[in-house]
Amino acid sequence: MAKIVTVPWQKDVRHVAASDSNETWESLLSEVDQSASLDRFAVKVTGSSTSPEISEHIEKIIGHGYSIEQESGDGDGLTLVPRPSGILYLVSELPRLDVSPVYGQSRHFRTYCVVLDMSSDGEEHLDSVAVDEIWTAEEFVGSRGFIEFVVELIASRGIDLIHVVGSKSGVDMIPTLRYSYPGLRFVVEISEKLEDSEVFVSYVCCRYGNVVDRFFAPNEEVARRLKELYVTPSKILIPVGTEARDLSSPGSVIEDVYGQLVVASLT
């Protein structure tokens, strides 16, 4: 008979109520931050978790390397487990992915990358992309099988959020992916190096502006253009500066946004 292996967090659970004080939540977060990865515990949240204040507490825990395991049957509560939430980057070519300041392996999130179009020049960048896994989809399925490949990858890797970097092919997948996985959240980044950024911005906003959860703009000019195309200002982020791009910090701007969007998948 096969032996069932129990990981530590399956036995070690901290219970916290949505109605508990901020001090209780902060104490829990401090304990999470100070615990080693292998010794971390699950967190069971009881009560309604939809208020802005409680959502913020949950976002912080997710930003420290947790993911949402399940909701209780009556919808009143949820369980957070010490397994980082999954982020999938969809890019057209690796040279357009500025990996050094923003992207990379993090104990706070699992990171994956699918390159939708690989030029011969792009192969030299494979070793420099510091994500958990990188896939060049065309090698496996050809251009007509991209969507099926990505749909299956989302299921097998437990992806919570899609981050499209300057890729028309990537944004064209959004309606299908949202239909297949209603809880997924989507970020579209406008690459500063994108030669046809004006065309790309107009295309994304006019076709998919209402289903994209956040836009990352490289500068104020692009942010202003997004607003002119009726993107809600609260959806626009300019992730510039050292603090915003430092994934070694749980409080980084980008990881905060990821946490917010993962929690938003509950509603």
Secondary structure, DSSP 8 states (H G I E B T S, - for coil): -------HHHH-EEEEETTS-HHHHHHHHHHHHHS-GGG--EEEEES---SHHHHHHHHHHHTTT-EEEEE-TTSSEEEEESS-EEEEEEES-GGG--TTTT-S--SSEEEEEEESS--GGGGGGGGG--SSEEEETHHHH-GGGHHHHHHHHHHHHTEEEEEEES-HHHHHTHHHHHHH-TT-EEEEE--TT-TTHHHHHHHHHHHHTTT-SEEE-SSHHHHHHHHHTT--GGGEE---STTTT-TTSTT-HHHHHHHHHHHHTT-
